[in-house]
Amino acid sequence: MTKATFYIGLMSGTSADGIDLALVDFTSGSAELVASYYQAYDNVTRQKITELYLPNHNEIDRAFSLDITLAHQFSEAISTLLDKENLVATDIIAIGNHGQTIRHRPTQSSAIEAPFTLQIGCNQTLAVLTGIRVIGDFRTKDIALGGQGAPLVPAFHQFLLPATEKETFLVNIGGIANITFLPKKNSSKSVLGFDTGPGNALLDAWCFEHSGKRFDNNGDWGSSGTINQALLIQLLSDDYFLLSAPKSTGREYFTLQWLAPFLTPLQISAVDVQATLTALTACSIAADIKKTSNSADVYLCGGGIDNNFCYKLIKQELNNFNVNKVHSLKLNNNALEAMAFAWLAFAYDKKIYGNIPAVTGARKSTVLGCEFFA
């Protein structure tokens, strides 16, 4: 019997566009992407997910029914990937399942008695359906240790990109934008990572409400408007942008409901709001990078790098930095986050710490995840 070789990483981000899979081989000691696959959510599934981002009626029934439905969709995507690569279940050591985040509440408040995070796409169901061991629930232990449960990808980024002579940032622009800071060789600085604020979430929501399109293709609509500086300053005054790391947030915070009070006293066209929201993403990312470093290589990844207007604004804001897309590192942008959760499954098996306390705020480093058997 041939020994299993590969890990599968499964990721569905806060943009709720679909399922990203990465087939990864770690036998050489590095992360080798063998294949990737993307399966889009249909509109009904996407709506069911996004409706759970905020409190509403009958949430428990809707959330945990969707928990099982998504596991079935995850299983179908995995089956398609295996068929494409002429593989079978026994070729896979484990699936690292991030799942679909529907709530991320890492900070206690008057409304939240105890911090928590919730990803659905049932790990046990997925294991039974695929016949493959699943490692999931990666965030809960970090929160139990006093951390934010996010971001988790900086530990993978540190594994993936050895230190160079320059400081390095990886910026992931998903529904929420987050950055990883990797110090240069022999530096006394620590690896850092945190959510900077909205990435695509607000842009997509505003675009859908005013155009019926799920996203602003290439940023063309936003670029045809004018950035309203008064609105931008007000948006950037939100308390989240003033917080020091470690910090994390979710798309359930940066919503159209969050935006509405800022717009009420102003008369701004929909296209100018789109332009300003694009600038909000770019400026909040750039501001946190400049707080951390004076000069660095900056690599952008995630769905947001296809927004050419946002990319242009980030480059303008970071004119003293070397800004490129992650393709320049010969990395697959579409598979990068899924690769991180394949690595977290690998790290679970090898008892490698999956969190970084300086990043999440946890009391200690720890192995993350739980395993589920078919």
C-alpha positions in Angstrom: 0.0 0.0 0.0 1.4 3.4 -1.0 2.0 5.7 1.9 -0.1 8.9 2.0 1.9 11.9 0.8 -0.2 15.0 0.6 -2.1 17.4 2.8 -5.1 19.3 1.6 -5.8 22.8 2.9 -9.3 24.1 2.7 -10.2 27.8 3.1 -13.3 29.9 2.6 -12.7 33.5 3.5 -15.0 36.3 4.8 -15.8 37.4 1.3 -17.8 34.2 1.0 -17.1 33.8 -2.7 -16.2 30.1 -2.6 -13.9 27.3 -1.5 -10.2 27.4 -2.1 -8.3 24.1 -2.0 -4.5 23.5 -2.0 -2.8 20.1 -2.4 0.5 20.4 -0.6 3.6 18.2 -0.2 5.8 18.8 2.8 8.2 15.8 2.3 11.1 18.0 1.1 10.9 20.2 4.3 9.3 23.1 2.4 5.8 23.7 1.2 5.4 22.5 -2.3 2.1 23.4 -4.0 1.1 20.4 -6.1 -2.3 21.6 -7.3 -5.1 24.0 -6.4 -8.8 24.1 -7.0 -11.5 26.7 -6.6 -15.2 26.0 -6.3 -17.5 29.1 -6.2 -20.5 29.3 -3.9 -23.8 29.6 -5.7 -25.8 32.8 -4.8 -28.1 30.9 -2.4 -25.3 29.5 -0.4 -23.5 32.9 -0.3 -26.6 34.6 0.9 -27.1 32.0 3.7 -23.5 32.6 4.8 -23.6 36.4 4.8 -27.0 36.6 6.5 -25.3 34.9 9.5 -22.7 37.6 9.9 -25.1 39.7 12.0 -27.8 38.7 14.6 -31.1 37.7 13.1 -34.0 35.3 13.6 -33.6 31.5 14.1 -29.8 31.6 14.0 -29.0 28.3 15.6 -31.2 26.3 13.2 -29.9 28.2 10.2 -26.2 28.1 11.2 -26.0 24.4 12.1 -28.0 23.3 9.1 -25.6 25.3 7.0 -22.7 23.7 8.9 -23.6 20.3 7.5 -24.5 21.7 4.0 -21.1 23.3 3.7 -19.3 20.1 4.8 -21.1 18.4 1.8 -19.9 21.2 -0.5 -16.4 21.0 0.9 -16.5 17.2 0.3 -17.6 17.7 -3.3 -14.8 20.1 -4.0 -12.2 17.7 -2.5 -13.6 14.9 -4.6 -13.2 17.0 -7.7 -9.6 18.0 -6.8 -8.7 14.3 -6.2 -10.3 13.3 -9.5 -8.4 16.0 -11.4 -5.1 14.8 -9.9 -5.8 11.1 -10.3 -5.6 10.6 -6.5 -7.7 8.8 -4.0 -8.5 9.4 -0.3 -5.6 7.1 0.9 -3.1 9.5 -0.8 -4.0 12.2 1.6 -2.6 12.4 5.1 -5.1 14.9 6.4 -7.4 17.8 5.4 -6.7 21.1 7.2 -10.1 22.7 7.3 -10.4 26.3 8.2 -14.1 26.4 7.4 -16.3 29.4 6.9 -16.2 32.1 9.5 -19.6 33.5 10.4 -18.7 35.3 13.6 -15.4 36.5 15.0 -15.8 38.2 18.4 -12.3 38.1 19.9 -12.8 40.9 22.4 -15.0 41.1 25.5 -17.4 44.0 25.5 -20.7 45.1 26.9 -22.4 43.0 24.2 -20.0 40.0 24.2 -19.6 38.4 27.7 -16.9 36.0 26.5 -14.7 36.2 23.4 -15.4 33.5 20.7 -15.0 32.7 17.1 -17.1 30.4 15.0 -16.2 28.7 11.7 -18.7 26.3 10.1 -18.4 23.4 7.7 -18.6 20.4 10.0 -15.2 18.7 10.5 -16.7 15.4 11.6 -19.1 15.3 8.7 -16.3 16.2 6.3 -14.2 13.4 7.6 -17.0 10.8 7.2 -17.9 12.0 3.7 -14.3 12.0 2.4 -12.9 9.1 4.3 -10.0 11.3 5.2 -8.8 12.5 8.6 -9.7 16.1 9.2 -7.8 18.6 11.4 -9.8 21.7 12.1 -11.0 24.1 14.8 -7.7 25.9 14.6 -8.7 29.2 16.3 -10.4 28.1 19.5 -7.4 27.1 21.6 -5.6 30.4 20.9 -8.7 32.3 22.2 -8.8 30.0 25.2 -5.2 31.1 25.9 -6.3 34.8 25.9 -5.5 35.4 22.2 -7.5 36.8 19.3 -7.5 33.5 17.5 -6.3 35.5 14.5 -4.4 35.9 12.3 -2.9 32.5 12.1 -1.2 32.7 8.7 1.9 34.6 10.0 3.4 31.4 11.4 3.0 29.8 7.9 4.5 32.9 6.3 7.5 32.6 8.5 7.9 29.0 7.5 7.4 29.8 3.8 9.7 32.8 3.5 13.1 32.6 5.2 14.4 36.0 6.5 16.3 38.2 4.0 18.4 41.3 4.3 15.2 43.4 4.2 12.1 43.6 6.3 9.1 42.0 4.5 5.4 42.4 4.7 2.8 40.0 3.2 -0.6 41.8 2.9 -3.6 39.7 2.4 -6.6 41.6 1.1 -9.6 39.4 1.6 -12.9 40.4 3.0 -10.8 41.8 5.9 -7.3 42.9 5.2 -4.4 41.6 7.4 -0.6 41.9 7.3 2.3 39.8 8.3 5.6 41.5 9.2 8.7 39.4 8.9 11.9 40.9 10.3 15.1 40.9 8.4 18.0 38.5 9.2 19.5 38.9 12.7 16.9 41.4 13.7 15.8 41.8 17.3 12.2 42.5 16.1 9.4 39.9 16.4 7.2 38.5 13.7 3.9 40.5 13.8 0.5 40.0 12.2 -2.9 41.6 12.6 -6.0 42.7 10.8 -5.7 46.3 9.5 -9.5 46.7 8.8 -11.8 46.2 5.8 -10.4 44.7 2.7 -13.0 43.8 0.1 -16.0 43.4 2.4 -17.3 46.9 2.4 -16.4 47.4 -1.2 -18.3 44.3 -2.3 -21.4 45.1 -0.1 -21.7 48.7 -1.3 -21.1 47.6 -4.9 -23.8 44.9 -4.7 -26.3 47.3 -3.1 -25.9 50.0 -5.7 -25.1 48.0 -8.9 -26.3 44.5 -8.3 -22.8 43.2 -9.0 -21.0 41.0 -6.4 -17.7 43.0 -6.7 -16.2 46.0 -8.4 -14.4 44.4 -11.3 -10.8 45.7 -11.5 -11.9 48.6 -9.3 -13.3 50.2 -12.5 -16.4 51.7 -10.8 -14.5 53.0 -7.8 -11.8 54.6 -10.0 -14.5 56.5 -11.9 -15.5 58.3 -8.7 -13.8 60.9 -6.5 -12.4 60.1 -3.1 -14.2 62.3 -0.5 -11.5 63.3 1.9 -13.9 64.5 4.6 -15.6 61.1 4.7 -12.3 59.2 4.5 -11.0 61.1 7.6 -14.2 60.3 9.5 -14.0 56.6 8.6 -10.3 56.4 9.6 -11.2 57.9 13.0 -13.0 54.7 14.0 -11.6 53.2 17.3 -10.4 50.0 15.5 -7.8 51.9 13.5 -6.4 53.4 16.6 -5.9 50.1 18.4 -2.4 48.7 18.8 -1.7 45.1 17.8 -2.5 42.4 18.6 -5.9 43.0 17.1 -8.4 41.3 14.8 -11.8 42.0 13.4 -14.4 40.6 11.2 -16.7 41.5 8.4 -19.5 41.6 10.9 -17.9 44.8 12.3 -17.2 46.7 9.1 -20.7 46.5 7.6 -23.0 48.8 5.7 -24.7 49.4 9.1 -21.3 50.6 10.4 -21.0 52.9 7.4 -24.4 54.4 7.4 -24.0 57.0 10.3 -20.9 58.4 8.5 -22.9 59.0 5.3 -26.0 60.5 6.9 -24.8 64.1 7.2 -23.1 64.1 3.8 -24.4 64.3 0.3 -22.2 61.9 -1.6 -22.9 59.9 -4.8 -22.7 56.1 -4.7 -19.6 56.0 -7.0 -17.8 58.5 -4.8 -18.5 56.4 -1.7 -17.1 53.4 -3.6 -13.9 55.4 -4.4 -13.7 56.5 -0.7 -14.1 52.9 0.6 -11.3 51.8 -1.7 -9.1 54.5 -0.3 -10.1 53.4 3.2 -8.8 49.9 2.5 -5.6 51.3 0.9 -4.9 53.9 3.6 -5.6 51.7 6.6 -3.2 49.0 5.2 -0.5 51.6 4.4 -0.8 53.3 7.8 -0.2 50.2 9.7 2.8 49.2 7.5 4.4 52.7 8.0 3.9 52.4 11.8 5.9 49.1 11.7 8.7 49.9 9.3 10.4 52.7 7.4 11.5 50.6 4.4 10.5 47.1 3.4 9.5 44.7 0.6 5.7 44.6 0.5 3.9 41.8 -1.3 0.1 41.9 -1.8 -2.0 38.8 -2.0 -5.7 37.8 -1.8 -8.7 38.7 -4.0 -8.2 42.4 -3.5 -5.1 42.5 -5.7 -7.3 42.2 -8.7 -8.7 45.7 -7.8 -6.3 47.8 -9.8 -7.6 51.0 -8.3 -6.8 49.8 -4.7 -3.4 48.5 -5.8 -2.6 51.9 -7.3 -3.6 53.7 -4.1 -1.5 51.4 -1.9 1.5 52.0 -4.1 1.0 55.7 -3.8 0.6 55.6 -0.1 3.8 53.4 0.2 5.9 55.3 -2.3 9.1 54.6 -0.2 8.5 50.9 -0.1 9.0 48.2 -2.8 5.4 47.1 -3.4 4.6 44.1 -5.6 2.0 41.4 -6.0 2.9 38.0 -4.5 3.3 36.5 -8.0 6.7 38.1 -8.0 7.7 35.5 -5.3 6.5 32.8 -7.7 3.7 32.0 -5.3 0.1 31.1 -6.3 -2.0 33.9 -5.0 -5.3 32.0 -5.2 -3.9 29.1 -3.2 -1.8 30.8 -0.5 -4.3 30.9 2.3 -5.5 27.4 1.7 -1.8 26.3 1.8 -1.6 27.9 5.2 -4.2 25.5 6.5 -2.6 22.6 4.9 0.5 23.7 6.8 -1.4 24.0 10.1 -2.6 20.4 9.6 1.0 19.4 9.0 2.1 21.4 12.1 -0.5 19.6 14.2 0.9 16.3 13.2 4.5 17.4 13.7 3.7 19.2 17.0 4.9 22.5 15.6 3.4 25.6 17.3 0.8 27.1 15.0 0.3 30.5 16.7 2.7 33.3 17.5 1.8 35.1 20.9 3.2 38.4 19.6 0.7 38.1 16.8 -2.5 36.8 18.5 -1.9 37.9 22.1 -2.1 34.4 23.5 -0.3 33.6 26.7 1.9 31.0 25.1 2.7 29.3 21.8 0.8 26.1 21.2 -0.1 23.4 18.7 -3.5 24.3 17.2 -6.4 22.2 16.0 -8.4 19.1 16.7 -8.6 15.9 14.7 -11.7 14.1 13.4 -11.7 10.6 12.0 -13.8 9.0 9.3 
